[in-house]
Amino acid sequence: MPLKTSRKAIILSLLTFISLELIGWQVGRIYLIAVVMILLLLVSAWLSLSKKTVTYRLMVGAVAATNFLALVSFLTIVNSSLVRQLLIIGAAILQLWYWRRGKSAWFNNQTSAWWRLVNAINLLTVWLAAATLYGWQSFLAWPIFWSWSIWAIFLAIMIWLDYQVAELPLTKHWPIILANWLIGGELFLAIYFLPSSNLIQGYLLLIGYYLASQIGRTSLLKINTAKRLRYQFLVIIISLILVLATAKWF
């Protein structure tokens, strides 16, 4: 049976598009508009899932909210108006698909497709945030500790979301979660000193995040088969080859 698009999904998608366009026209109100939209996403998830646990409702809203926040931040370092418009349209479509796909997962227990979508959204969010932080670091000449602190907080949220979606309790699996967080923090510092653009630096950090998160979670879920491992390492190898072959290092 084909999925039906709810009015809520359409409204949130349109609000995402309108809010991002308003930020482009009224950049001085970026904080106000971003905060209002993030609150709308969180409240929408909270009210829609009244029969779910508090943690579940927070997770559903936070996935959409963190992606929106990362995109808003990324738009501050984009100069091309065409790229900005494509990103805004893409963000609206992504919100539409997220809430549309989520409806069947939350109420009909059809979670597999939604989980895959959330994993893709979270990976995109990580890349947007990492590229933005590296861009701000270069442009604003911050002390590296500031950027790293923001990344550490953001990374903790993303790892929490990943493990909540996979239904892996943090109290039980905290050693692996802590290891993933420490690895991500160290990678941020190591990649910062590489002589390349912020987009490539963010992409390299994304590869490291993907490797640590995917292998860790699939091992705990006991679905880390040889076929899955080969697929994951193939994705990582191809990604690294693309970066090493095409990026400007000097």
Contacts in CASP RR format, 6 or more apart in sequence:
PFRMAT RR
TARGET T0000
AUTHOR 0000-0000-0000
METHOD contacts of the structure
MODEL  1
MPLKTSRKAIILSLLTFISLELIGWQVGRIYLIAVVMILLLLVSAWLSLS
KKTVTYRLMVGAVAATNFLALVSFLTIVNSSLVRQLLIIGAAILQLWYWR
RGKSAWFNNQTSAWWRLVNAINLLTVWLAAATLYGWQSFLAWPIFWSWSI
WAIFLAIMIWLDYQVAELPLTKHWPIILANWLIGGELFLAIYFLPSSNLI
QGYLLLIGYYLASQIGRTSLLKINTAKRLRYQFLVIIISLILVLATAKWF
3 100 0 8 1.000
3 101 0 8 1.000
3 103 0 8 1.000
3 104 0 8 1.000
4 103 0 8 1.000
5 96 0 8 1.000
5 100 0 8 1.000
6 99 0 8 1.000
6 100 0 8 1.000
6 103 0 8 1.000
8 44 0 8 1.000
8 48 0 8 1.000
8 99 0 8 1.000
9 95 0 8 1.000
9 96 0 8 1.000
9 98 0 8 1.000
9 99 0 8 1.000
9 100 0 8 1.000
9 103 0 8 1.000
10 96 0 8 1.000
12 40 0 8 1.000
12 41 0 8 1.000
12 44 0 8 1.000
12 64 0 8 1.000
12 95 0 8 1.000
12 96 0 8 1.000
12 99 0 8 1.000
13 92 0 8 1.000
13 93 0 8 1.000
13 95 0 8 1.000
13 96 0 8 1.000
13 99 0 8 1.000
14 92 0 8 1.000
15 37 0 8 1.000
15 40 0 8 1.000
16 37 0 8 1.000
16 68 0 8 1.000
16 91 0 8 1.000
16 92 0 8 1.000
16 95 0 8 1.000
17 88 0 8 1.000
17 89 0 8 1.000
17 91 0 8 1.000
17 92 0 8 1.000
19 33 0 8 1.000
19 34 0 8 1.000
19 36 0 8 1.000
19 37 0 8 1.000
20 71 0 8 1.000
20 72 0 8 1.000
20 75 0 8 1.000
20 87 0 8 1.000
20 88 0 8 1.000
20 91 0 8 1.000
20 92 0 8 1.000
21 88 0 8 1.000
22 29 0 8 1.000
22 33 0 8 1.000
23 29 0 8 1.000
23 30 0 8 1.000
23 33 0 8 1.000
23 34 0 8 1.000
23 72 0 8 1.000
23 75 0 8 1.000
24 75 0 8 1.000
24 84 0 8 1.000
26 33 0 8 1.000
30 72 0 8 1.000
30 76 0 8 1.000
34 68 0 8 1.000
34 69 0 8 1.000
34 72 0 8 1.000
37 68 0 8 1.000
38 65 0 8 1.000
38 68 0 8 1.000
38 69 0 8 1.000
41 61 0 8 1.000
41 64 0 8 1.000
41 65 0 8 1.000
41 68 0 8 1.000
42 58 0 8 1.000
42 61 0 8 1.000
42 62 0 8 1.000
42 65 0 8 1.000
44 61 0 8 1.000
44 99 0 8 1.000
45 57 0 8 1.000
45 58 0 8 1.000
45 60 0 8 1.000
45 61 0 8 1.000
45 64 0 8 1.000
46 57 0 8 1.000
46 58 0 8 1.000
46 61 0 8 1.000
48 60 0 8 1.000
48 106 0 8 1.000
49 56 0 8 1.000
49 57 0 8 1.000
49 60 0 8 1.000
49 106 0 8 1.000
52 60 0 8 1.000
52 106 0 8 1.000
55 164 0 8 1.000
56 164 0 8 1.000
59 161 0 8 1.000
59 164 0 8 1.000
59 165 0 8 1.000
60 102 0 8 1.000
60 106 0 8 1.000
62 157 0 8 1.000
62 161 0 8 1.000
63 98 0 8 1.000
63 118 0 8 1.000
63 121 0 8 1.000
63 122 0 8 1.000
63 161 0 8 1.000
63 165 0 8 1.000
64 95 0 8 1.000
64 98 0 8 1.000
64 99 0 8 1.000
64 121 0 8 1.000
66 122 0 8 1.000
66 125 0 8 1.000
66 154 0 8 1.000
66 157 0 8 1.000
66 158 0 8 1.000
66 161 0 8 1.000
67 91 0 8 1.000
67 94 0 8 1.000
67 121 0 8 1.000
67 122 0 8 1.000
67 124 0 8 1.000
67 125 0 8 1.000
67 128 0 8 1.000
68 91 0 8 1.000
68 95 0 8 1.000
70 124 0 8 1.000
70 125 0 8 1.000
70 126 0 8 1.000
70 128 0 8 1.000
70 129 0 8 1.000
70 132 0 8 1.000
71 87 0 8 1.000
71 91 0 8 1.000
71 128 0 8 1.000
73 128 0 8 1.000
73 129 0 8 1.000
73 132 0 8 1.000
74 87 0 8 1.000
74 128 0 8 1.000
74 129 0 8 1.000
74 131 0 8 1.000
74 132 0 8 1.000
75 84 0 8 1.000
75 87 0 8 1.000
75 88 0 8 1.000
76 132 0 8 1.000
76 136 0 8 1.000
77 131 0 8 1.000
77 132 0 8 1.000
77 135 0 8 1.000
77 136 0 8 1.000
77 139 0 8 1.000
77 198 0 8 1.000
78 84 0 8 1.000
78 87 0 8 1.000
94 121 0 8 1.000
94 124 0 8 1.000
97 117 0 8 1.000
98 117 0 8 1.000
98 118 0 8 1.000
98 121 0 8 1.000
101 113 0 8 1.000
101 114 0 8 1.000
101 117 0 8 1.000
102 114 0 8 1.000
102 117 0 8 1.000
104 110 0 8 1.000
104 113 0 8 1.000
104 114 0 8 1.000
105 111 0 8 1.000
105 113 0 8 1.000
105 114 0 8 1.000
105 115 0 8 1.000
115 165 0 8 1.000
115 166 0 8 1.000
118 161 0 8 1.000
118 165 0 8 1.000
119 162 0 8 1.000
119 165 0 8 1.000
122 158 0 8 1.000
122 161 0 8 1.000
122 162 0 8 1.000
123 206 0 8 1.000
123 209 0 8 1.000
123 210 0 8 1.000
125 158 0 8 1.000
126 158 0 8 1.000
126 205 0 8 1.000
126 206 0 8 1.000
126 209 0 8 1.000
127 202 0 8 1.000
127 203 0 8 1.000
127 205 0 8 1.000
127 206 0 8 1.000
129 151 0 8 1.000
129 154 0 8 1.000
130 151 0 8 1.000
130 188 0 8 1.000
130 201 0 8 1.000
130 202 0 8 1.000
130 205 0 8 1.000
130 206 0 8 1.000
131 198 0 8 1.000
131 199 0 8 1.000
131 201 0 8 1.000
131 202 0 8 1.000
131 203 0 8 1.000
132 198 0 8 1.000
133 147 0 8 1.000
133 150 0 8 1.000
133 151 0 8 1.000
133 188 0 8 1.000
134 147 0 8 1.000
134 191 0 8 1.000
134 192 0 8 1.000
134 198 0 8 1.000
134 201 0 8 1.000
134 202 0 8 1.000
135 198 0 8 1.000
136 142 0 8 1.000
136 147 0 8 1.000
137 144 0 8 1.000
137 147 0 8 1.000
137 192 0 8 1.000
137 198 0 8 1.000
138 198 0 8 1.000
144 189 0 8 1.000
144 192 0 8 1.000
147 188 0 8 1.000
147 192 0 8 1.000
148 185 0 8 1.000
148 188 0 8 1.000
148 189 0 8 1.000
151 185 0 8 1.000
151 188 0 8 1.000
152 181 0 8 1.000
152 185 0 8 1.000
155 181 0 8 1.000
155 184 0 8 1.000
155 185 0 8 1.000
155 188 0 8 1.000
155 209 0 8 1.000
156 181 0 8 1.000
158 209 0 8 1.000
159 177 0 8 1.000
159 180 0 8 1.000
159 181 0 8 1.000
159 213 0 8 1.000
160 170 0 8 1.000
162 213 0 8 1.000
162 217 0 8 1.000
163 169 0 8 1.000
163 170 0 8 1.000
163 173 0 8 1.000
163 177 0 8 1.000
163 217 0 8 1.000
166 217 0 8 1.000
166 220 0 8 1.000
166 221 0 8 1.000
168 217 0 8 1.000
168 220 0 8 1.000
168 221 0 8 1.000
170 177 0 8 1.000
173 220 0 8 1.000
176 216 0 8 1.000
176 219 0 8 1.000
176 220 0 8 1.000
179 212 0 8 1.000
180 212 0 8 1.000
180 213 0 8 1.000
180 216 0 8 1.000
183 208 0 8 1.000
183 212 0 8 1.000
184 205 0 8 1.000
184 208 0 8 1.000
184 209 0 8 1.000
184 212 0 8 1.000
187 205 0 8 1.000
187 208 0 8 1.000
187 209 0 8 1.000
188 205 0 8 1.000
191 201 0 8 1.000
191 202 0 8 1.000
191 204 0 8 1.000
191 205 0 8 1.000
192 201 0 8 1.000
194 200 0 8 1.000
194 201 0 8 1.000
194 204 0 8 1.000
194 249 0 8 1.000
195 249 0 8 1.000
195 250 0 8 1.000
196 247 0 8 1.000
196 248 0 8 1.000
196 249 0 8 1.000
197 247 0 8 1.000
197 248 0 8 1.000
200 243 0 8 1.000
200 247 0 8 1.000
203 239 0 8 1.000
203 243 0 8 1.000
204 243 0 8 1.000
207 236 0 8 1.000
207 239 0 8 1.000
207 240 0 8 1.000
207 243 0 8 1.000
208 236 0 8 1.000
210 232 0 8 1.000
210 235 0 8 1.000
210 236 0 8 1.000
211 232 0 8 1.000
211 236 0 8 1.000
214 232 0 8 1.000
215 224 0 8 1.000
215 229 0 8 1.000
215 232 0 8 1.000
216 224 0 8 1.000
218 224 0 8 1.000
218 228 0 8 1.000
218 232 0 8 1.000
END
